[in-house]
Every structure is written in C-alpha cells, then in structure tokens.
Amino acid sequence: MAEPQPPEVQEGADAPDVLPANAEDRKAAQAMSSLDAKPDEDAAPKKEMDMKALNDAMKNLGAAQEPKASATAGSKKEEAPKKLVKVDQADVTLLAEHLDMSKPKATELLRAHDADAVKAMTAWVTAAV
C-alpha cells in the first residue's frame, strides 16, 4: 500500500528545483538540464561560444608549435646537406645481402660513405658492436 502524500505534492509532477550546495554539483546539474533542453533553444549562442573556443584553441595551438618548428628548422640547418653520390647497384645488392638490410638502407649507407662499399661495411660492423 502506498504511503499518504502531503497535499502540496501532485502525482506525476517533477521534483522541485533545488540548487545543490557546492559549485561542482551546480555545474553538473546545469549540464544535465541542458541535455533536456530542446535542440533549437539557445543554439546560436552556444554555437558562437563553441566557435570562439575553437578559434582560441587553434591560436594557442599555433603559438605552441611555433617554437618547436623553429627548433626543428635549426636542427636541420646544422645537418650537412646530403651529397649527390652515384651508387653502383651491385654494391647495394652486396650490402643488402651480406649485412641483412633493405636496399634503401644499403643505398643510404653507401651514400653516407661516398659509395665506397668497404668503408660502408666497416662502418656498419663497427657501429653494430
């Protein structure tokens, strides 16, 4: 059997709006009530706010990446430019087979050692130890 209700309580009515005591609970309650709102209510102000937040985030993102980009560019300037060295295909195959590496890696190793297979193999073996 149901308990008797006070006269001010109506069956099927929503609970009275009581604001929570702390700010965190108030924010959560506001977020929950915004979920119940109709989609066309307050759509324009929210969209403007979202666009403003997006623009601010993009500006901050761009500003945060600028020092990194300049640092990366500085480190690339310190690297020596790659030499244009003609590499013999037989040497590439030799290094690829004997040092168990891919042909592009063997080509890069040969270019780094002026297309000298002996220097490239010596450097690979000494670096591996």
Secondary structure, DSSP 8 states (H G I E B T S, - for coil): ------TT--TT--------SSHHHHHHHHHHHHHHS-TTTTHHHHHHHHHHHHHHHHHHHHHHHHHHHHHHHHHHHHS---------HHHHHHHHHHTT--HHHHHHHHHHTTT-HHHHHHHHHHHH-
